[in-house]
Amino acid sequence: MTAACADADTLAAASAEAAACRLCADTLPLGPRPTFRVSDTARILIIGQAPGTKVHATGIPWNDASGDRLRGWLELDRERFYDQGRIAIVPMGLCYPGRLPKGGDAPPRRECAPLWLDRFIRLMPAIRLTLLVGSYALRHRLGPGAMTDRVRRFAEVGPAVIPLPHPSWRTTAWERRNPWFAEELLPELRVAVRRALGN
């Protein structure tokens, strides 16, 4: 996109183009179903990894057990979490990427975030707080580094950006090993969310 085109770009145009994207169609095991929520009035941006199979089936981001845990961390019910006018949700990869041979979801497609996420961010000027959820989002925004170290040093990144682990079932053991997450980060996270939403 040229500089002149970027100046004329709109969130509506970007959203329509992203929803119709078929760039990776030949490599996606369930086919393309770009899943995201954007708004020019959103105050919070949640950047995750990529949709799982349940999210792919429903077209609703974080509509699974990981989403339940994330909402618990944020102290937001489903109604407030899915208020698109206040909370934008854009994963690193907009479509379900498939499975790894040894289990677990494949990484987000590398071409996706530079094409869509970065464009959406430019077009959402009301964002006050960005939540980086999981190692792929952390690496994209903050560069290379260990996930636990990045999350533990959250105060060095904020207050407009808060790094988080991915809220999958695997995080249960991680939280037990890292009690500072519940004791230090979650209270700060919840205050930041309320402040960004104007609550």
Secondary structure, 3 states (H helix, E strand, C coil): CCHHHHHHCCHHHHHHHHHCCCCCHHHCCCCCCCCCECCCCCCEEEECCCCCHHHHHHCCCCCCHHHHHHHHHHCCCHHHHCCCCCEEECCCCCCCCCECCCCCECCCCCCHHHHHHHHHHHCCCCCCEEEEECHHHHHHHHCCCCHHHHHHCHHHHCCCEEEECCCCCCHHHHHHHCCHHHHHHHHHHHHHHHHHHCC
